[in-house]
Amino acid sequence: MELQAGEGRLIAAAGLGRVLVATAVSVERDAVAKAFGAREGSGSVVVDVIAAGVGPALAAASTASALTAAALQGAPYDLVVSAGIGGGFQPEAPVGALVVADEIVAADLGAETPDGFLSVTELGFGTVRHHPPEDLVRRVADAAGARTGAVLTVSTVTGTAARATALRERHPTALAEAMEGFGVAEAAGAHGVPVLEIRAISNPVGPRDRAAWRIGDALAALTEGFGKLVPVLESWNRHDQ
């Protein structure tokens, strides 16, 4: 396995041509890369893992740069995956669980009004949701033993019970929150590439309690989950959808 500054390139099994996995930081990148390390050289699917940066804007810019570079080289990606750790809404997504997004939602992109929060979509300025391919979500969740639901992208991580409650009221199917998924999805959408988001739960969404965080356990769950995805990458074909 070859790891360079900010990215890792790995060879998985035959199936999809090229897959880009975008994490926020290097420890997440390394956790994903570790899952594929034992399979290096075993087939024709190239899995590139990058640390795209924290937050939706930097994640979008880094992912778009990687997608553009690949396209200009004549080797475009077939799938983009936003991956990492995140907060889980309790009790549906406990610490250590793996979540696959069936919706990727920009939860705080909009405006506060006297009548409550209005999303960018409700304001008439665009979308706040991306929908990964249903069949792929199901296959990935089945293979990895993951739960499926909405994953919220936020620019400010939730730190109070009141905000956690407000988010769940607006997004009743939400299982997790993180900071990059929507940015990655926007970049993928601009390139016409399907997107997934996979999150390992490191802490409950709500009051900020560092003592309750289990980052090591979540990173281990991320590695374990990605280690089970090779059969899915072998069999799934985006052009059949």
Buried (B, 14 or more C-beta within 10 A) or exposed (E): BEBEEEBBBBBBBBBBBBBBBBBBBBBBBBBBBBBBBEBBEBBEBBBBBBBBBBBBBBBBBBBBEBBBEBEEEEEBBBBBBBBBBBBBBBEBBEBBBBBBBBBBBBBBBBEEEEEEBEBBBEEEEEBBBBBBBEEBBBBBBEBBEBBBBBBBBBBEBBBEEEBBEBBBEBBEBBBBBBBBBBBBBBBBBEBEBBBBBBBBBBBBBBEEEEEEBBBEBBBBBBBBBBBBBBEBBBBBEBEEE
